Amino acid sequence: MTAHPDMHETESSVREFSVSPERLRLTPEAIERRIGYGDESAPDNVRAAIEEMLAVFDSADPFRCGFRILDPGQVAFHPDRIVCGKVIFRTGSIIGRGLKGCSALALLAASAGPDLSERGRVLISEGRELAGYVLDTIASECVEQCLEHLESELAAATASWGWRLSNRYSPGYCGWDVVEQAKFFSLLHENFCGITVRSSGLMVPLKSASALVGLGENAERKDYECSLCDREDCIIRNDG
Amino acid sequence: MKETSSILQSIAQCIERGKVNRASPYPPDLRDRDGADELVRRAIDLGIDPQEILTDGLMTGMKVVGEEFRAKRIFVPEVLMAAKAMTAGMEHLRPFFASSQATHRGVMILGTVLGDLHDIGKRLVGMMVEGAGWEVIDLGTDVAPEDFVAAVERRPESVVGLSALLTTTMMNMKETVARLKEAHPETKIIIGGAPVTVAFAHEIGADAYAPDPPGAVDFLNSTVAEI
């Protein structure tokens, strides 16, 4: 990825990765935290289920993730929207503030594929609800880590241009309507990372995620974002 | 009498702790002791009223689980284990439900609305509602409005629970509520899911909103009290 940031659309601005389970290095502690245990240890049976399902995870198919960079000539940032040619993301003012100073945009997507979800479904149907739930949680964590992996790749790919990264924003959060998921994927090639989007914005496979990241010399990553948002009932709200 | 009280307390404790049966190794401090499976069987053999086993044993334990979950002292895995223990005990009570020697508090028809495939939150609601003594008819995910209506036709005494995890699929609750209220105006409907709010419940004509599974139980029990 050596093209200059003033590039227009080139093959090098789109990258896809196949990430093997061992590369993600999921730990039991990370899964416990995602379930909600925080600093407390999970009960023994939960820990045992996590260990068992991490072994299942290790034998899973590689995960797919990738990004596309839209260069400064392709993106215009406004306080409440982003214009990418004919596509307009009505992100709202919270994301608008978060992207202040950005000049380019990266679209990120990641998917655990259908494999883990199906294995989880089978476990639940066999009466192993705890194992199925833990596997589902592992799949969620792995998708999150794939997005973090993509951010690292983005940072490495654009560091020589003097670009920095903003926070990550996903359709459905921070005031950005999830219905714009379809617009988001319209800017990526068909079946990008194996993901399709229903009209509701639901991604299939279910264990998939998408996000945009602002880029540029003046892009800024803020430590904490929930205080900017007025949605008190948000499920991921954390007022620290 | 003392033995009755003791065994019912033990059943409740097995639910709280997720002790399914003697063979299950968890929790470690109850290893090699009877679980909900054996204790409910023994309670029946002792002649304890099946309704009492349900109410003062199984449901008492599950009530504590709901309170602990709401207070974030336990999490989904513990609820799943409690529900598994509950199911093991309930298996022994099924014949008594069939012969009306034991009765459910009511019936809940549950489903994730059209366009949405999320299942786990809805399942948790179902488990806690069942643990509160209700019969649960789970229609699954991606359920069309007409399927909810048809389910109520079969069991008109039911309360309906709708789940959605996206702001977009949440909008499909509106049509489901409208169709249900048109066909069965008397049917109570409760909605829940990550993007759902009490204001949205009012807006679409649902009877209640539950922020969490114990909230659904509270609402259901209040409908029984009304009756």
HADDOCK unambig.tbl for C-alpha pairs under 7 A between the chains (distance, minus, plus):
assign (segid A and resid 36 and name CA) (segid B and resid 75 and name CA) 6.54 0.50 0.50
assign (segid A and resid 45 and name CA) (segid B and resid 26 and name CA) 6.29 0.50 0.50
assign (segid A and resid 46 and name CA) (segid B and resid 77 and name CA) 6.72 0.50 0.50
assign (segid A and resid 129 and name CA) (segid B and resid 80 and name CA) 6.59 0.50 0.50
assign (segid A and resid 130 and name CA) (segid B and resid 77 and name CA) 5.88 0.50 0.50
assign (segid A and resid 130 and name CA) (segid B and resid 80 and name CA) 6.16 0.50 0.50
assign (segid A and resid 178 and name CA) (segid B and resid 167 and name CA) 6.80 0.50 0.50
assign (segid A and resid 178 and name CA) (segid B and resid 168 and name CA) 6.89 0.50 0.50
assign (segid A and resid 179 and name CA) (segid B and resid 168 and name CA) 6.32 0.50 0.50
assign (segid A and resid 200 and name CA) (segid B and resid 115 and name CA) 6.62 0.50 0.50
assign (segid A and resid 200 and name CA) (segid B and resid 168 and name CA) 5.26 0.50 0.50
assign (segid A and resid 200 and name CA) (segid B and resid 169 and name CA) 6.00 0.50 0.50
assign (segid A and resid 235 and name CA) (segid B and resid 194 and name CA) 6.03 0.50 0.50
